[in-house]
Amino acid sequence: MAAMKSRSSSFSRNVATVPTPQIPGLKCGPNGTMFVSSGIPDLDKILGGGFPLGSLVMVMEDPEAPHHMLLLRNFMSQGLVHNQPLLYASPSKEPRAFLGTLPSPILSKEDKHRDNDIEQEKGLRIAWQYKKYFGEQQQNFGVHMDGKLDYSNDFDLRKPLDRHFLGNQHIDCISLQGSPDLSTFCDRCSTFLAQLARHDDSITCAGRIAIQSFYSPQCEYSNMEWEMLSCIRSLKSMLGSSNAVAVITFPPSLILPSFSKRWQHLADILLSIKAIPDEDKDLSNLLTGYQDMFGLLNVHKVARFNTQVPFILDATTFSMKLKKRKSLILECLNQAPVDGSSGSSYGTSGSCSGSSKAGKLDF
C-alpha cells in the first residue's frame, strides 16, 4: 500500500519561530513590536504598551513650567533600573549632575514584606549611615521571587535613585554647551547606537537616549535650524536599525513655526505638556479634581510599527497628578459632577461618567 503523502498548500500560515526575548525592561506587543516602558505606567497603557524600539519620541515643553522634566526623569530611571545603557544630553555645563535628581522606584507591598523577612532572618541591625555600603545587596526594586523585574515601575519623586544604579551602568553624558557645531553630538549618538545595532531580529540589550531642551538658548547652535533638523533626521534613521528609543524635549515657542512643524512630523510619538494655572475658576468648575492637577499631557501622535491599522485613543488630553504627593499618574479628564466626586487613574477608569449616581445618560 502506497504511503500517504502530506499535501502542502501555498495558503499555509507562515508562523515566525523567533522566541520572545526574556530581557528585563522589554515587552512583546502585537505584530512582533517590542516595547520599553516610559517609566509612567499610565502612559504605557495610553500608548498601547510603551515606546516601541526604534522610535523617536518628542515632547513639546511648556515655557511656563518644567513639567517635561518629570517625563524625562522617569524615562531615564526606568532604563537604569533595568540595567539599560543610557545616553543623556543636556544644555547644562555638567549634565552628570542631573543624574542625582532621578527618582527611585517605589517598593510594592510584596517587595517590602520580602525585604523585612530577609532582614529578620539575617538579624542585622545596621545604622542608617552604613546602609549605603550594602545598598546593592539589599535594594532589589521590583524583583520577584522568580528573578524577573517589573516592566514598569512607579517612582518616588521625593527620593533619589540609589547610587549603585548609577555606578554600574553604561552612562554617557553630553553637554550641549561649548560645541560650535553638531558633528560631535551626532558622532556620540552614532557610536552609542552602533553598540545596539539590530541583527537578525535578535535582541540582547535595549538602550535609551534622553535629550533635554534641544534648541534651548543655552545651546551654542540654537540658531542653526537646518543643521539641527538634519541631525534629528539622522538620529531617526539610526534609531530605525537599532534597539533603542530616543526622547527629545524641545521648546516649540523658540522655534520658527515652519521648523517646528518639521520637527513634529519626524516624531513617531508626539506629546506636549501644558501647566495649569493655580487659580482658574472656569476650569475648576468644569473639571473633576482640578485642585489636584498641576499639568495637562496631550498625545498628538502614536507610533504604529509593523501594521497599517490606526491606533484610536479613548482620549488625547490627560491630567497630570501626584499620587500621595510622590508618584506621577495620568487621568482622563472628567466633567465635574454635581456631587463633586473625583476622577480615577487612566489604568483603573472604566466608566464614562465621573458621578457615582446612576442617571439616564450614564452608559
N, C-alpha and C positions, 0 to 999 in steps of 0.2 A: 504494500500500500504506500502510495506516494506520501511523502511528508507534507504536512500542511505548511504553506508559505504565508508569512505575515504580510499583509497588504499595507503598503505605505501610501500616505496621502500627502499631497502638496499643501493641504489645508491644516496640517498638524501644527499645534501651537508651539512656538519656539520659546521655551522657558529658560531663562538665564540661570546658570548654575553657580553664579558668583555668591559665595556665602556672605552673610551680613557681618561686617567687621565688629568685633567686640572691643571697641576703643572708647575709653571714658570721654564723655562730652559729645558724642556723636549719636544721632538718631536717624534711622532709615525711614523715609517718608514714601509717598506714592510715586510710582514710576522710577524707583531707584534713586530718588533725590536724597542726599544726605544733608542733615541739618546740624548746626551748632546752636546752642542756646544764646539768647540775647542777654541773659543774666536777669531778666524780668519774666517770671512765669506767665503773667497775664499777657505780655506782649508776644510770647511764643505761641500762646493759644490764638491770639488775634491773627497772627501771620500764618497760621496753619502748621506750626511746628518749630519755627525759629528762623534763623538766617541760613539759606542754602549755601553749601560750599561753592566757592567761585563767584559769589555775589558781591556787588558793591552797594553798600548802604550809605545813604546820605541823609543827614539830619540838618534841617534849617533852624538856626538859632534865633532866639528872641533877644533883641538888643537891650531889653529892659531887665532881664534876669538870666543868670547862668544855669537854667534848669537842664540844659542839654548835657551838663557835666554829670548829672545823675545817670543818664543812659550810658555815657562813656565809661564811668567808673564801674557800673555793674557788668558791662560787657568785658572789660579788662579783668575784673576779679574772677568772673566765671571761667575765663580761659586759664588763669593761673591756678585756680583750684583743680582744674582738670589736667594740669601739667602740660599746657599747650604753649608753644613758642609765641612770643609777643613782640611786635614792633610798634613803638609809640613815638609819635612826632608831635611836638608842641612848639608854639611861638615863644615860650619862655626860655631863658638862658640855661636853666638847669632842669630839664624835663624829668630826670630821675627822681627829683624831689616830689613830683606828683604821685609817685607810687606809694608814698606814705599816707596818702589820703584815700586809698582804695578801701572799700568796706569789707567786712568779714562776714562769712556765711553764718546763718542762724542755725543752731543745732535743733533738730526735731526732738520731740519728746522721747522717741525710742533711742536716739543717739545719747541724749542726756542720761537716760536710765542705764544704758550700757556703760557709759563712762563712769557713772557712780559705782556700778558693780565692780569695774576693774580697779578703781581706786580703793574700794573696800577690801578686795582680795589682796592687793599689794600692801595695804596697811600703811601707806606713805602719808606723812604729814609734812608737806613741803611749804615753806614760807612763800608768799607771793613773789618776792623779789628773786627767787630761784627758779620759778616756773619757766622762765624763758629758755633755760638750758635744756628743758625736757619738752619744749613745745612740739617738736617734730614727732615725738613718740606719742604724746597724749592727745593732740588735736587731730582727729581724722574726720573732718567735716563731711557729712553726707555719705559715709562709708557704711554699707550694710553688712550683715553677717556673712553674706556670700562674697564679699570683697568688691562689690560693684558700687560705683559712685552714682549719685543722683545726676540726672541730665541737666536739671535746672535747680538753682538754689534761691532762697530768699536771703537778702543781705541786710545786715545791720549797719545803717549809715552812720551810726554813732561810734562804732567800734572799728578800729583799723585792722587791716588784714595782717595776719600773723607773719612774722619776719621770715619763717622758713619757707613760705610760699614765694618770697621774693629772692631768696638766696640760691635756691636750687633750680632756677628756671633759665631758659634761654631768652633773655630780655634785652632788646636793643632799643635804646632811646636816642632820638634825633632832635636837635634844636633847629627850628626854622629861622633863627636869627643868625646874622653874621655870614650868611651864604649869598653870594651875589647872583647865583643862578640856581636852577632846579636840577642840574645834572647830578650833583652829589646826592640829593634826596632820591632821585629816580634810580640811581645806581644802588643805593642801600635797599630800596624796595625790591629791585630785581634780584639782588643777592639773597635777600630773605625768602622770596618766593621760589627761587631756584632750589632751595632745600626742601620745598614742599610740592615739588612738581608731581603731577598725576601720571602714573604709569600703569597701563593695563588694568584700569579700574581697581587697583589695589590701594588701600589707604592705610598707611602706617601711623600718620600723625596729621593733625589739623592745626593750622596757625591762625593768628589774628593780627590785624593791623588796625590801629586806632590813631586817627589824625585829628587833632584838636584845632578848631578855629582856623581852618585853611582860608587864606585870603584876609586874615586879620591885619590891622595896621602894623603890628609888630613884625610881620614877615617882611624880609628885605625885598621880596619880589612880588608884593601885593599889587603892583601896578602893571604886571606882566600878564595881561588877560589871556592872550593866545598861548603863551608858554605854559600857563597853569592848566588851560583846557587840554593841551596836548599831553601834559603829564597825567591828567586824570584818565584820558583815553588809553594811554599806555598802561596805566595801572589796571584798568578794567580788562584790557586784553590779556595781561599776565595772570590776572585772577581766574580767567576762564579756563586756564590749563593748569591750575594749582588747587591744592586742598587747603584753601584759606578763605577768610572773609575779611573785608575791609570796611570800616566805619569811618566816615568823614563828616565832621560838623563844620558848617561854614555860615557866616553872617550874610544872608541874601540882601540886606539893606545896603551893604557896602559894594555890591557888585552891580555892574550895569545890567539892566533888565534883559537885554539880549543874551548876555553871557550867563546870567542866572538861569534862564530857560534851557540853555545848552547843558549846563551842569545837571539840572534836574532830569533832563532827557537821558543822560548817561547812567543815572541811578537805576539799579534793579529794584531796590526798596527805597522809597522816599517818604520821610517823616518830617514833621515840623512841630516845634514846641512854642507855646504861647503862654506867657504868665497871666495870671488872673489878678485884677486889682483887689486891694484889700476891702474896699467898700464899693460895691456895685449893687444898688438896690434892685435894679431890673433883673439882674442875673440871680440874685438871692431869692427873689420871689418866683422865678421861673424854674430853677434847677433844685433838685433834691440834694441835700448835703453840701450846699455851696460853701458853708463855713469851714468845711474840712478840705476843700480843694485849694491847691496852690498853683496849678497849671493845667493846660489842655494839650493833649497829644493828638495830632491829626495824621492819619495814614492816607497818603496820596497815591502810592503805587506799591503793589505787592509782587514779588518775584514769582514767576511761574516757569520752572525748568522742566524739560522733557515732556511737555504737554501743551496742547492748544486750547484746553478748557479754561475759561476765565475763572478767577477766584473772586467770588462775590462776598463782600464783607457785610455782616449784620449792621455795622455802624462804622463810620470813618473818624469820628471825634470821640475821644475818651478823656475823662477827668483823671488827673494825677493826684494821688493822696498818699499820706504816710500812715501805714498801719501800725498802731501803737507807738507812733512817733519815731519809728526806726526803719521800717521796710517800705519800699515803693510798691504801690499797687495801682492798677488801672481799672476804671469802672465806666460802664456805659452811662451816658447822660440820660437821666430820667426827669420827666416833668414833675415838679413838686406837687404831691397830692394834698388833699385838704387836711389830713391828719398829721402831715409833716414827717412821715416815716422816711428813713434814709434808704439809699440805694445799696446795691451789693456789688461785689467784685465781679470782674468780667468772667472769671472762671467759674463762678458759682451762680450767676444770674441766669434764671431760666424762665422768667415771665416777662411779658411785655408791659405790664402795669407795675408801677412802683408802690401802689397802695395795697395795703393788706385787706381792704374791704372789697368784696366782690360786687361788681357793678355790671350794668348791661353791656358796657363796651369792653369789658375785660375778656381777653382771649388768650 
